[in-house]
Amino acid sequence: MAATYRARDVLRHTFAVGCNRDCQALCDYLENRYEGKAMLCKNGRSALALALKAYFEPGDAVIVNGFTCYAVYEAVKAAGLIPVFADIDKDNLNFSVDTLEDALKTGPNHKKPTGIIVQNSLGNPMNITAIEDFAHKYDLTIIEDLAHCVGVKYPDGRECGTVGVAAAFSFGKDKVIDTISGGAVVFRGPTLHSVKTPSLRPRLSDHLRARFYPLFGATCRKLTGIHLGGLLMRFLVAIHWVEKSADNRLDLKRKISKFEAKLALKQFKNLRSSGELPIREFCLVKNREEVLKKLAHAGYYFDGIWYKQPVSPERYYKKIVFPEQDCPNSVFVTKHIINFPAYYKRECLMGAIAIVKDYVLEEEK
Ligand SMILES: *Cc1c(COP(=O)(O)O)cnc(C)c1O
């Protein structure tokens, strides 16, 4: 994964060459593993939007986890649907049957939702059998968003991505499969509406940004100790050589870059053989700002918290209407959560764990 910023991985990414056969190979792999028809796309939100367009009517309401990223909201909107946010449980960051019941009562205009997006936040699997029973009871179509949970198993042993009528994948920065951008959708059940396969080549600017991001990211991280890294990164964003993940635009017509397809396939295969659970660990702390300051002082940069707003990041959250009063747990979690970034090795984290320990909220963990 590029987020580890190891020199070897950075070079491999920067100079990767892909061809049509790599795209076909990735499609074949996804179709085999997730048993459906695969399409490769520009990013995860485009993949999710295609999935939603294929199974819902414009104007339908769909239930969305009340702790998510703007990409999901954008996909729901792009498909012409109405998002209904459901509150989460503090211990696994996902909605539960109880909070789903509440969401059904409070949904906008009392329009009964017809679908549900299962996200398995940060790789924490849902109690899927309970969710399926719920979906069956209320006639809801399940779509799985695999951005956080490729390779994760549900408690009943089934793999994430093998339950819903469709599975949407993101290969964006910090996702389980990380090729900086790219995505895919697997249509598992018969579609209600046909959707067009993305056919336009990626924009050159997007291609170059995806290709060089690991190099820039690794350079900035090396410089972080002397605070130059942050400055350089801000400069690269200002001149549009680096794009913030949230700004990666939804585009249903653009294809994935071929080199990304090649790298993504490799990562899918590696993930399977390594057998590690790709979970980004989290905990809830009091006085988060103080903890982060202490961590930074000790050389740990726990920036990039997932998530600081119920629909992250903040500049997009401000633009949407989120029912904070109906989602108190989401609001609470976003004020207290910190994540252990995946680019630190476990044994390097002992110092950080010692710092965090004193601040962990007792009743939560
Ligand atoms: C990142 C993310 C996506 C898709 O993101 P893209 O940047 O469009 O690839 C979808 N769902 C969740 C939960 C995510 O975190």
The ligand as a Gaussian input file, in Angstrom:
#p B3LYP/6-31G(d) Opt

LIG

0 1
 C      -13.200000       6.902000       0.664000
 C      -14.500000       6.278000       0.729000
 C      -15.264000       6.014000      -0.426000
 C      -14.861000       6.350000      -1.839000
 O      -13.898000       7.298000      -1.974000
 P      -13.216000       7.760000      -3.355000
 O      -12.315000       8.853000      -2.879000
 O      -14.281000       8.275000      -4.252000
 O      -12.487000       6.613000      -3.939000
 C      -16.472000       5.391000      -0.245000
 N      -16.921000       5.056000       0.971000
 C      -16.221000       5.297000       2.096000
 C      -16.791000       4.888000       3.398000
 C      -14.989000       5.911000       2.017000
 O      -14.299000       6.150000       3.137000

